[in-house]
Each structure stands twice: as structure tokens, then as C-alpha cells.
Amino acid sequence: MPYTPPPLLEPSLRALQDYMHRFYPDRAEIDPIPLDFWSVADDDLFLEILSYMPLHISEEAQARIAEWPVAFQLAFPIFWLEDDYEFNGWTALTNAGEELLQLAVDAYDRIGMHSEAQALAKALVSVRQAPADEAAAERAYKSMPNPYADDEAKFEELLRFFRGNAGLWQAGKQP
């Protein structure tokens, strides 16, 4: 039975699919990237799709994040932050602002990556005190011992979680 995305997220998933097909035009013809992108077998491609996913979520859908399937709720703030960090470094912490940083803290905590959640919680305190001081947010983040400060360890654990909980991409599923 083909995947039917939640109506709120369907336009965003179609935009993401189109975007990915621009990077992988051969796949669009012979092996299209599905709307249920978590079913893609290639782990690197799966992580790449996740990294682009937040860019394609509409503002309307973002305003209703509590209605999304759990995996989307967890992945969105994490990969929004990771994508912004890739381009803007530590400014990503201040760019995220309090609300998105809190969502990322909660997501990492729920996933079980507690040290990453604690480091981001320290950065969140800093952002609340000085919203434009990315150096202070960076120092706060780095003040916590955190094995996930290493990108390889972080993405390995994120991959393990999202691959091991594929049902969370479906509406109504809970960890």
C-alpha cells in the first residue's frame, strides 16, 4: 500500500522530493525518491534528505508542528539547526532563537542523546541572556562534556534512532 502523507505535510514532502530529484535526476526517472523518504535504503542519502527537509516545510505546517508525526517533530529542529550550522557556524544557535532551540533540546532528550540536549540547553540559557551573542552561545554549548559534539558520533546516533524507529514517521505512532 503506497504511503499517504499527512495533508498538512504533503506539499512540503512533494517540494522536498522535487528538490532531491534536481540533485539526483537519474533517480527521478528510474528510482524516484519516495515521499516516505525514510524508506530509502542508502543511509547517506537518507541523512542528506533529512538535512534538506526543514528547508521545505511550509510556514503553515511549521505553525502546526504538534500535529506532525513524531519523527518529523523530532527531526525538524535537529536538522534545521544542523543545516544552519553547516553554513553559518555557531551563529546557528542564535539564528534558531529560543523556541527552536527548545524544540531541539526536547528532541535530543526524547531521542536519548542527553548530553547533546544538555549542551544545547546551556546554549539556550546563553541565547536567552544575549540573543545576538553567538560566541557566548558557543562557549555555553562547549561547556558541557558531550560525545555528540563530534559530528560523526552525532549523525551515527541520529541515523540509528531514525532507522530504528521508522514507524514514528507515520501519524499516531509514539516512541
N, CA and C atoms as an extended XYZ file, in Angstrom:
525
Properties=species:S:1:pos:R:3:atomname:S:1:resname:S:1:resid:I:1 pbc="F F F"
N         0.847       -1.181        0.000 N   MET     1
C         0.000        0.000        0.000 CA  MET     1
C         0.891        1.243        0.000 C   MET     1
N         0.683        2.142       -0.946 N   PRO     2
C         1.536        3.335       -1.012 CA  PRO     2
C         1.318        4.249        0.196 C   PRO     2
N         2.370        4.951        0.529 N   TYR     3
C         2.346        5.888        1.642 CA  TYR     3
C         1.467        7.082        1.298 C   TYR     3
N         0.624        7.463        2.232 N   THR     4
C        -0.191        8.660        2.096 CA  THR     4
C         0.256        9.645        3.163 C   THR     4
N         0.910       10.737        2.763 N   PRO     5
C         1.409       11.690        3.762 CA  PRO     5
C         0.265       12.452        4.426 C   PRO     5
N         0.512       12.935        5.635 N   PRO     6
C        -0.494       13.794        6.259 CA  PRO     6
C        -0.741       15.008        5.359 C   PRO     6
N        -2.006       15.403        5.171 N   PRO     7
C        -2.309       16.534        4.275 CA  PRO     7
C        -1.519       17.803        4.604 C   PRO     7
N        -1.266       18.046        5.876 N   LEU     8
C        -0.521       19.230        6.283 CA  LEU     8
C         0.910       19.219        5.737 C   LEU     8
N         1.513       18.031        5.648 N   LEU     9
C         2.913       17.918        5.223 CA  LEU     9
C         3.084       17.525        3.756 C   LEU     9
N         2.014       17.101        3.106 N   GLU    10
C         2.157       16.615        1.731 CA  GLU    10
C         2.798       17.627        0.785 C   GLU    10
N         2.369       18.902        0.763 N   PRO    11
C         3.030       19.852       -0.149 CA  PRO    11
C         4.522       20.007        0.161 C   PRO    11
N         4.877       19.973        1.417 N   SER    12
C         6.288       20.106        1.812 CA  SER    12
C         7.085       18.883        1.374 C   SER    12
N         6.512       17.704        1.527 N   LEU    13
C         7.209       16.480        1.115 CA  LEU    13
C         7.355       16.423       -0.401 C   LEU    13
N         6.365       16.905       -1.114 N   ARG    14
C         6.479       16.944       -2.581 CA  ARG    14
C         7.560       17.943       -3.010 C   ARG    14
N         7.638       19.084       -2.331 N   ALA    15
C         8.690       20.067       -2.627 CA  ALA    15
C        10.066       19.486       -2.323 C   ALA    15
N        10.184       18.759       -1.228 N   LEU    16
C        11.449       18.101       -0.875 CA  LEU    16
C        11.813       17.058       -1.926 C   LEU    16
N        10.852       16.268       -2.331 N   GLN    17
C        11.086       15.255       -3.356 CA  GLN    17
C        11.580       15.900       -4.651 C   GLN    17
N        10.917       16.960       -5.089 N   ASP    18
C        11.340       17.670       -6.308 CA  ASP    18
C        12.757       18.213       -6.158 C   ASP    18
N        13.048       18.770       -5.013 N   TYR    19
C        14.370       19.326       -4.744 CA  TYR    19
C        15.440       18.238       -4.842 C   TYR    19
N        15.175       17.091       -4.223 N   MET    20
C        16.148       15.997       -4.248 CA  MET    20
C        16.325       15.455       -5.663 C   MET    20
N        15.266       15.436       -6.442 N   HIS    21
C        15.385       14.954       -7.820 CA  HIS    21
C        16.225       15.895       -8.677 C   HIS    21
N        16.309       17.170       -8.293 N   ARG    22
C        17.215       18.075       -9.008 CA  ARG    22
C        18.671       17.679       -8.766 C   ARG    22
N        18.962       17.160       -7.574 N   PHE    23
C        20.315       16.691       -7.262 CA  PHE    23
C        20.580       15.320       -7.873 C   PHE    23
N        19.551       14.529       -7.969 N   TYR    24
C        19.663       13.154       -8.451 CA  TYR    24
C        18.665       12.935       -9.595 C   TYR    24
N        18.895       13.577      -10.756 N   PRO    25
C        17.917       13.486      -11.854 CA  PRO    25
C        17.705       12.062      -12.358 C   PRO    25
N        18.738       11.222      -12.312 N   ASP    26
C        18.568        9.833      -12.760 CA  ASP    26
C        17.578        9.091      -11.872 C   ASP    26
N        17.601        9.404      -10.584 N   ARG    27
C        16.672        8.740       -9.667 CA  ARG    27
C        15.237        9.115       -9.988 C   ARG    27
N        15.018       10.334      -10.412 N   ALA    28
C        13.654       10.779      -10.729 CA  ALA    28
C        13.042        9.900      -11.817 C   ALA    28
N        13.892        9.394      -12.696 N   GLU    29
C        13.405        8.575      -13.810 CA  GLU    29
C        13.345        7.091      -13.468 C   GLU    29
N        14.393        6.569      -12.843 N   ILE    30
C        14.476        5.116      -12.670 CA  ILE    30
C        14.178        4.618      -11.260 C   ILE    30
N        14.420        5.447      -10.261 N   ASP    31
C        14.215        5.029       -8.870 CA  ASP    31
C        13.848        6.255       -8.045 C   ASP    31
N        12.655        6.796       -8.260 N   PRO    32
C        12.303        8.065       -7.615 CA  PRO    32
C        12.433        8.019       -6.097 C   PRO    32
N        12.860        9.142       -5.554 N   ILE    33
C        12.903        9.286       -4.101 CA  ILE    33
C        11.449        9.381       -3.644 C   ILE    33
N        11.038        8.472       -2.787 N   PRO    34
C         9.626        8.437       -2.394 CA  PRO    34
C         9.274        9.533       -1.392 C   PRO    34
N         7.987        9.826       -1.296 N   LEU    35
C         7.538       10.774       -0.276 CA  LEU    35
C         7.876       10.241        1.112 C   LEU    35
N         7.808        8.926        1.297 N   ASP    36
C         8.240        8.327        2.560 CA  ASP    36
C         9.756        8.084        2.467 C   ASP    36
N        10.483        9.197        2.453 N   PHE    37
C        11.930        9.197        2.206 CA  PHE    37
C        12.715        8.335        3.185 C   PHE    37
N        12.170        8.058        4.341 N   TRP    38
C        12.852        7.219        5.334 CA  TRP    38
C        12.942        5.776        4.867 C   TRP    38
N        12.225        5.423        3.791 N   SER    39
C        12.319        4.068        3.255 CA  SER    39
C        13.491        3.913        2.278 C   SER    39
N        14.180        4.993        1.965 N   VAL    40
C        15.359        4.934        1.100 CA  VAL    40
C        16.431        4.102        1.806 C   VAL    40
N        16.961        3.108        1.122 N   ALA    41
C        17.914        2.179        1.741 CA  ALA    41
C        19.284        2.802        2.008 C   ALA    41
N        19.705        3.732        1.191 N   ASP    42
C        21.035        4.342        1.306 CA  ASP    42
C        21.061        5.310        2.497 C   ASP    42
N        21.853        4.981        3.517 N   ASP    43
C        21.910        5.797        4.734 CA  ASP    43
C        22.401        7.216        4.469 C   ASP    43
N        23.394        7.360        3.621 N   ASP    44
C        23.914        8.701        3.321 CA  ASP    44
C        22.843        9.554        2.633 C   ASP    44
N        22.123        8.964        1.703 N   LEU    45
C        21.058        9.691        1.023 CA  LEU    45
C        19.935       10.026        2.008 C   LEU    45
N        19.595        9.104        2.877 N   PHE    46
C        18.575        9.345        3.893 CA  PHE    46
C        18.954       10.552        4.752 C   PHE    46
N        20.199       10.593        5.229 N   LEU    47
C        20.651       11.730        6.040 CA  LEU    47
C        20.664       13.022        5.229 C   LEU    47
N        21.020       12.928        3.960 N   GLU    48
C        21.011       14.115        3.103 CA  GLU    48
C        19.585       14.654        2.951 C   GLU    48
N        18.643       13.751        2.728 N   ILE    49
C        17.241       14.173        2.608 CA  ILE    49
C        16.787       14.813        3.916 C   ILE    49
N        17.141       14.202        5.040 N   LEU    50
C        16.785       14.784        6.338 CA  LEU    50
C        17.364       16.181        6.498 C   LEU    50
N        18.574       16.379        6.007 N   SER    51
C        19.209       17.690        6.169 CA  SER    51
C        18.481       18.771        5.366 C   SER    51
N        17.846       18.396        4.260 N   TYR    52
C        17.116       19.360        3.438 CA  TYR    52
C        15.648       19.480        3.840 C   TYR    52
N        15.152       18.523        4.589 N   MET    53
C        13.733       18.505        4.934 CA  MET    53
C        13.252       19.801        5.592 C   MET    53
N        13.944       20.351        6.594 N   PRO    54
C        13.422       21.572        7.227 CA  PRO    54
C        13.266       22.747        6.271 C   PRO    54
N        14.087       22.813        5.245 N   LEU    55
C        14.017       23.914        4.289 CA  LEU    55
C        12.717       23.907        3.485 C   LEU    55
N        12.057       22.780        3.460 N   HIS    56
C        10.876       22.634        2.614 CA  HIS    56
C         9.563       22.575        3.389 C   HIS    56
N         9.631       22.648        4.686 N   ILE    57
C         8.410       22.633        5.485 CA  ILE    57
C         7.802       24.035        5.452 C   ILE    57
N         6.577       24.114        5.008 N   SER    58
C         5.911       25.414        4.868 CA  SER    58
C         5.724       26.085        6.227 C   SER    58
N         5.582       27.404        6.183 N   GLU    59
C         5.331       28.157        7.423 CA  GLU    59
C         4.020       27.721        8.065 C   GLU    59
N         3.026       27.454        7.241 N   GLU    60
C         1.747       26.982        7.770 CA  GLU    60
C         1.933       25.671        8.537 C   GLU    60
N         2.683       24.747        7.956 N   ALA    61
C         2.931       23.470        8.623 CA  ALA    61
C         3.767       23.677        9.888 C   ALA    61
N         4.763       24.546        9.814 N   GLN    62
C         5.597       24.806       10.994 CA  GLN    62
C         4.764       25.324       12.160 C   GLN    62
N         3.765       26.118       11.862 N   ALA    63
C         2.914       26.676       12.912 CA  ALA    63
C         2.076       25.595       13.591 C   ALA    63
N         1.997       24.430       12.953 N   ARG    64
C         1.176       23.338       13.494 CA  ARG    64
C         2.024       22.096       13.751 C   ARG    64
N         3.261       22.290       14.194 N   ILE    65
C         4.218       21.192       14.389 CA  ILE    65
C         3.682       20.111       15.322 C   ILE    65
N         2.868       20.468       16.290 N   ALA    66
C         2.330       19.482       17.240 CA  ALA    66
C         1.429       18.460       16.548 C   ALA    66
N         0.968       18.765       15.339 N   GLU    67
C         0.099       17.856       14.591 CA  GLU    67
C         0.887       16.877       13.718 C   GLU    67
N         2.182       17.049       13.622 N   TRP    68
C         3.007       16.206       12.753 CA  TRP    68
C         3.237       14.843       13.395 C   TRP    68
N         3.544       13.824       12.583 N   PRO    69
C         4.031       12.572       13.157 CA  PRO    69
C         5.308       12.845       13.973 C   PRO    69
N         5.518       12.045       14.993 N   VAL    70
C         6.587       12.275       15.967 CA  VAL    70
C         7.964       12.430       15.319 C   VAL    70
N         8.310       11.578       14.367 N   ALA    71
C         9.656       11.656       13.771 CA  ALA    71
C         9.893       13.012       13.121 C   ALA    71
N         8.886       13.566       12.468 N   PHE    72
C         9.027       14.894       11.880 CA  PHE    72
C         9.225       15.945       12.969 C   PHE    72
N         8.474       15.822       14.077 N   GLN    73
C         8.616       16.762       15.188 CA  GLN    73
C        10.030       16.728       15.758 C   GLN    73
N        10.621       15.539       15.806 N   LEU    74
C        11.979       15.392       16.339 CA  LEU    74
C        13.028       15.841       15.325 C   LEU    74
N        12.856       15.443       14.083 N   ALA    75
C        13.869       15.720       13.057 CA  ALA    75
C        13.928       17.193       12.669 C   ALA    75
N        12.782       17.862       12.617 N   PHE    76
C        12.767       19.231       12.125 CA  PHE    76
C        13.726       20.154       12.879 C   PHE    76
N        13.626       20.297       14.206 N   PRO    77
C        14.532       21.245       14.870 CA  PRO    77
C        15.990       20.799       14.824 C   PRO    77
N        16.208       19.506       14.884 N   ILE    78
C        17.584       18.987       14.851 CA  ILE    78
C        18.236       19.312       13.512 C   ILE    78
N        17.557       18.980       12.437 N   PHE    79
C        18.174       19.167       11.124 CA  PHE    79
C        18.099       20.614       10.653 C   PHE    79
N        17.177       21.400       11.168 N   TRP    80
C        17.192       22.836       10.901 CA  TRP    80
C        18.481       23.418       11.475 C   TRP    80
N        18.762       23.060       12.715 N   LEU    81
C        19.959       23.557       13.393 CA  LEU    81
C        21.228       23.065       12.699 C   LEU    81
N        21.261       21.791       12.339 N   GLU    82
C        22.447       21.226       11.687 CA  GLU    82
C        22.691       21.870       10.323 C   GLU    82
N        21.625       22.102        9.571 N   ASP    83
C        21.784       22.736        8.264 CA  ASP    83
C        22.310       24.159        8.421 C   ASP    83
N        21.745       24.905        9.362 N   ASP    84
C        22.198       26.282        9.559 CA  ASP    84
C        23.640       26.302       10.075 C   ASP    84
N        23.979       25.366       10.949 N   TYR    85
C        25.350       25.285       11.458 CA  TYR    85
C        26.333       25.028       10.314 C   TYR    85
N        25.942       24.180        9.380 N   GLU    86
C        26.802       23.855        8.236 CA  GLU    86
C        27.196       25.114        7.465 C   GLU    86
N        26.282       26.071        7.362 N   PHE    87
C        26.538       27.280        6.584 CA  PHE    87
C        26.958       28.477        7.423 C   PHE    87
N        26.499       28.560        8.658 N   ASN    88
C        26.724       29.758        9.467 CA  ASN    88
C        27.487       29.520       10.757 C   ASN    88
N        27.965       28.315       10.975 N   GLY    89
C        28.722       28.033       12.197 CA  GLY    89
C        27.870       28.252       13.438 C   GLY    89
N        28.499       28.750       14.470 N   TRP    90
C        27.842       28.901       15.770 CA  TRP    90
C        26.714       29.925       15.757 C   TRP    90
N        26.659       30.762       14.730 N   THR    91
C        25.553       31.705       14.607 CA  THR    91
C        24.225       30.943       14.515 C   THR    91
N        24.275       29.677       14.119 N   ALA    92
C        23.053       28.862       14.046 CA  ALA    92
C        22.309       28.851       15.379 C   ALA    92
N        23.054       28.870       16.480 N   LEU    93
C        22.411       28.842       17.804 CA  LEU    93
C        21.590       30.100       18.041 C   LEU    93
N        22.118       31.249       17.660 N   THR    94
C        21.370       32.491       17.847 CA  THR    94
C        20.320       32.665       16.749 C   THR    94
N        20.598       32.171       15.547 N   ASN    95
C        19.601       32.222       14.471 CA  ASN    95
C        18.355       31.420       14.840 C   ASN    95
N        18.558       30.305       15.524 N   ALA    96
C        17.436       29.429       15.878 CA  ALA    96
C        16.458       30.127       16.810 C   ALA    96
N        16.995       30.906       17.723 N   GLY    97
C        16.130       31.558       18.702 CA  GLY    97
C        15.663       30.598       19.775 C   GLY    97
N        14.990       31.149       20.744 N   GLU    98
C        14.597       30.376       21.921 CA  GLU    98
C        13.652       29.218       21.601 C   GLU    98
N        12.638       29.482       20.806 N   GLU    99
C        11.623       28.448       20.553 CA  GLU    99
C        12.206       27.235       19.840 C   GLU    99
N        12.945       27.479       18.760 N   LEU   100
C        13.511       26.366       18.002 CA  LEU   100
C        14.595       25.646       18.798 C   LEU   100
N        15.411       26.405       19.532 N   LEU   101
C        16.422       25.747       20.372 CA  LEU   101
C        15.765       24.861       21.419 C   LEU   101
N        14.678       25.325       22.009 N   GLN   102
C        13.975       24.500       22.996 CA  GLN   102
C        13.434       23.227       22.352 C   GLN   102
N        12.905       23.348       21.133 N   LEU   103
C        12.435       22.161       20.418 CA  LEU   103
C        13.586       21.182       20.162 C   LEU   103
N        14.761       21.707       19.827 N   ALA   104
C        15.924       20.846       19.592 CA  ALA   104
C        16.371       20.174       20.882 C   ALA   104
N        16.393       20.914       21.978 N   VAL   105
C        16.742       20.330       23.288 CA  VAL   105
C        15.787       19.182       23.590 C   VAL   105
N        14.499       19.441       23.446 N   ASP   106
C        13.483       18.424       23.743 CA  ASP   106
C        13.622       17.217       22.820 C   ASP   106
N        13.903       17.471       21.541 N   ALA   107
C        14.045       16.374       20.578 CA  ALA   107
C        15.244       15.489       20.923 C   ALA   107
N        16.388       16.104       21.178 N   TYR   108
C        17.567       15.305       21.534 CA  TYR   108
C        17.335       14.531       22.826 C   TYR   108
N        16.664       15.145       23.770 N   ASP   109
C        16.379       14.459       25.029 CA  ASP   109
C        15.462       13.261       24.778 C   ASP   109
N        14.442       13.442       23.976 N   ARG   110
C        13.491       12.364       23.693 CA  ARG   110
C        14.154       11.229       22.916 C   ARG   110
N        15.087       11.570       22.054 N   ILE   111
C        15.825       10.566       21.286 CA  ILE   111
C        16.770        9.773       22.187 C   ILE   111
N        17.170       10.372       23.287 N   GLY   112
C        18.104        9.710       24.201 CA  GLY   112
C        19.518       10.239       24.104 C   GLY   112
N        19.708       11.327       23.378 N   MET   113
C        21.028       11.949       23.255 CA  MET   113
C        21.110       13.065       24.293 C   MET   113
N        21.138       12.650       25.564 N   HIS   114
C        21.005       13.582       26.680 CA  HIS   114
C        22.139       14.597       26.778 C   HIS   114
N        23.355       14.184       26.466 N   SER   115
C        24.464       15.140       26.565 CA  SER   115
C        24.342       16.239       25.509 C   SER   115
N        23.846       15.907       24.329 N   GLU   116
C        23.610       16.933       23.306 CA  GLU   116
C        22.482       17.860       23.761 C   GLU   116
N        21.453       17.285       24.351 N   ALA   117
C        20.346       18.094       24.870 CA  ALA   117
C        20.852       19.046       25.955 C   ALA   117
N        21.712       18.565       26.841 N   GLN   118
C        22.244       19.402       27.925 CA  GLN   118
C        23.122       20.526       27.376 C   GLN   118
N        23.949       20.207       26.381 N   ALA   119
C        24.812       21.233       25.785 CA  ALA   119
C        23.966       22.308       25.098 C   ALA   119
N        22.942       21.887       24.390 N   LEU   120
C        22.061       22.864       23.745 CA  LEU   120
C        21.238       23.647       24.774 C   LEU   120
N        20.891       23.005       25.877 N   ALA   121
C        20.172       23.711       26.941 CA  ALA   121
C        21.047       24.818       27.528 C   ALA   121
N        22.338       24.562       27.672 N   LYS   122
C        23.270       25.603       28.130 CA  LYS   122
C        23.331       26.742       27.112 C   LYS   122
N        23.387       26.388       25.839 N   ALA   123
C        23.397       27.413       24.790 CA  ALA   123
C        22.091       28.207       24.815 C   ALA   123
N        20.989       27.545       25.086 N   LEU   124
C        19.687       28.209       25.150 CA  LEU   124
C        19.658       29.252       26.265 C   LEU   124
N        20.228       28.912       27.415 N   VAL   125
C        20.319       29.888       28.515 CA  VAL   125
C        21.098       31.112       28.044 C   VAL   125
N        22.189       30.878       27.356 N   SER   126
C        23.006       31.972       26.835 CA  SER   126
C        22.228       32.815       25.833 C   SER   126
N        21.491       32.166       24.933 N   VAL   127
C        20.710       32.887       23.930 CA  VAL   127
C        19.628       33.723       24.605 C   VAL   127
N        19.047       33.207       25.661 N   ARG   128
C        18.033       33.989       26.388 CA  ARG   128
C        18.653       35.234       27.020 C   ARG   128
N        19.897       35.105       27.486 N   GLN   129
C        20.569       36.234       28.133 CA  GLN   129
C        21.120       37.229       27.123 C   GLN   129
N        21.614       36.731       26.013 N   ALA   130
C        22.231       37.594       24.987 CA  ALA   130
C        21.879       37.039       23.603 C   ALA   130
N        20.692       37.378       23.084 N   PRO   131
C        20.189       36.766       21.855 CA  PRO   131
C        21.074       36.878       20.619 C   PRO   131
N        21.981       37.836       20.576 N   ALA   132
C        22.822       38.004       19.387 CA  ALA   132
C        24.275       37.606       19.616 C   ALA   132
N        24.605       37.059       20.772 N   ASP   133
C        25.999       36.741       21.100 CA  ASP   133
C        26.299       35.267       20.812 C   ASP   133
N        26.637       34.989       19.552 N   GLU   134
C        26.915       33.601       19.171 CA  GLU   134
C        28.160       33.046       19.852 C   GLU   134
N        29.140       33.906       20.176 N   ALA   135
C        30.340       33.433       20.868 CA  ALA   135
C        29.979       32.923       22.265 C   ALA   135
N        29.087       33.622       22.939 N   ALA   136
C        28.644       33.178       24.269 CA  ALA   136
C        27.859       31.871       24.150 C   ALA   136
N        27.021       31.754       23.125 N   ALA   137
C        26.256       30.516       22.920 CA  ALA   137
C        27.204       29.350       22.629 C   ALA   137
N        28.232       29.594       21.836 N   GLU   138
C        29.226       28.560       21.540 CA  GLU   138
C        29.942       28.124       22.818 C   GLU   138
N        30.391       29.090       23.623 N   ARG   139
C        31.071       28.748       24.888 CA  ARG   139
C        30.158       27.935       25.796 C   ARG   139
N        28.901       28.333       25.863 N   ALA   140
C        27.943       27.618       26.707 CA  ALA   140
C        27.771       26.179       26.224 C   ALA   140
N        27.600       26.008       24.922 N   TYR   141
C        27.459       24.662       24.340 CA  TYR   141
C        28.685       23.814       24.660 C   TYR   141
N        29.854       24.387       24.465 N   LYS   142
C        31.106       23.645       24.667 CA  LYS   142
C        31.436       23.415       26.145 C   LYS   142
N        30.706       24.047       27.043 N   SER   143
C        30.994       23.900       28.474 CA  SER   143
C        30.544       22.542       29.024 C   SER   143
N        29.772       21.823       28.264 N   MET   144
C        29.260       20.521       28.698 CA  MET   144
C        30.038       19.394       28.031 C   MET   144
N        30.432       18.373       28.789 N   PRO   145
C        31.026       17.198       28.132 CA  PRO   145
C        29.961       16.543       27.243 C   PRO   145
N        30.333       16.281       26.003 N   ASN   146
C        29.324       15.829       25.059 CA  ASN   146
C        29.973       15.029       23.931 C   ASN   146
N        29.821       13.720       23.920 N   PRO   147
C        30.400       12.938       22.823 CA  PRO   147
C        29.773       13.271       21.472 C   PRO   147
N        28.572       13.854       21.479 N   TYR   148
C        27.893       14.185       20.225 CA  TYR   148
C        28.333       15.521       19.645 C   TYR   148
N        29.254       16.191       20.297 N   ALA   149
C        29.844       17.391       19.699 CA  ALA   149
C        30.622       16.986       18.447 C   ALA   149
N        31.025       15.726       18.380 N   ASP   150
C        31.665       15.167       17.194 CA  ASP   150
C        30.559       14.804       16.191 C   ASP   150
N        30.598       15.423       15.014 N   ASP   151
C        29.535       15.208       14.025 CA  ASP   151
C        29.348       13.746       13.660 C   ASP   151
N        30.439       13.018       13.537 N   GLU   152
C        30.320       11.608       13.152 CA  GLU   152
C        29.519       10.831       14.191 C   GLU   152
N        29.829       11.038       15.462 N   ALA   153
C        29.090       10.359       16.530 CA  ALA   153
C        27.627       10.804       16.553 C   ALA   153
N        27.411       12.102       16.351 N   LYS   154
C        26.041       12.635       16.369 CA  LYS   154
C        25.208       12.018       15.254 C   LYS   154
N        25.729       12.043       14.029 N   PHE   155
C        24.941       11.548       12.901 CA  PHE   155
C        24.784       10.032       12.948 C   PHE   155
N        25.755        9.333       13.492 N   GLU   156
C        25.616        7.887       13.661 CA  GLU   156
C        24.455        7.570       14.602 C   GLU   156
N        24.363        8.320       15.683 N   GLU   157
C        23.284        8.091       16.646 CA  GLU   157
C        21.933        8.528       16.072 C   GLU   157
N        21.896        9.646       15.361 N   LEU   158
C        20.647       10.074       14.728 CA  LEU   158
C        20.175        9.048       13.702 C   LEU   158
N        21.106        8.541       12.920 N   LEU   159
C        20.775        7.510       11.937 CA  LEU   159
C        20.237        6.270       12.646 C   LEU   159
N        20.882        5.842       13.713 N   ARG   160
C        20.435        4.671       14.469 CA  ARG   160
C        19.008        4.885       14.969 C   ARG   160
N        18.745        6.058       15.531 N   PHE   161
C        17.419        6.324       16.081 CA  PHE   161
C        16.355        6.349       14.986 C   PHE   161
N        16.567        7.148       13.945 N   PHE   162
C        15.529        7.303       12.924 CA  PHE   162
C        15.330        6.035       12.103 C   PHE   162
N        16.381        5.270       11.880 N   ARG   163
C        16.233        3.980       11.184 CA  ARG   163
C        15.543        2.967       12.088 C   ARG   163
N        15.856        3.003       13.375 N   GLY   164
C        15.292        2.039       14.321 CA  GLY   164
C        13.867        2.350       14.736 C   GLY   164
N        13.366        3.505       14.372 N   ASN   165
C        12.017        3.929       14.756 CA  ASN   165
C        11.241        4.436       13.547 C   ASN   165
N        11.314        3.688       12.459 N   ALA   166
C        10.685        4.117       11.202 CA  ALA   166
C         9.184        4.347       11.351 C   ALA   166
N         8.543        3.636       12.251 N   GLY   167
C         7.113        3.824       12.452 CA  GLY   167
C         6.746        5.208       12.952 C   GLY   167
N         7.710        5.930       13.525 N   LEU   168
C         7.423        7.273       14.055 CA  LEU   168
C         7.168        8.301       12.958 C   LEU   168
N         7.473        7.938       11.717 N   TRP   169
C         7.189        8.844       10.600 CA  TRP   169
C         5.703        8.806       10.244 C   TRP   169
N         5.006        7.795       10.736 N   GLN   170
C         3.581        7.643       10.455 CA  GLN   170
C         2.765        8.358       11.545 C   GLN   170
N         1.644        8.915       11.170 N   ALA   171
C         0.770        9.595       12.130 CA  ALA   171
C         0.297        8.613       13.202 C   ALA   171
N         0.233        9.095       14.431 N   GLY   172
C        -0.298        8.311       15.527 CA  GLY   172
C         0.680        7.402       16.237 C   GLY   172
N         1.900        7.268       15.741 N   LYS   173
C         2.896        6.384       16.374 CA  LYS   173
C         3.634        7.165       17.453 C   LYS   173
N         3.983        6.506       18.531 N   GLN   174
C         4.712        7.122       19.642 CA  GLN   174
C         5.912        6.255       20.002 C   GLN   174
N         6.990        6.883       20.501 N   PRO   175
C         8.149        6.078       20.920 CA  PRO   175
C         7.859        5.342       22.211 C   PRO   175
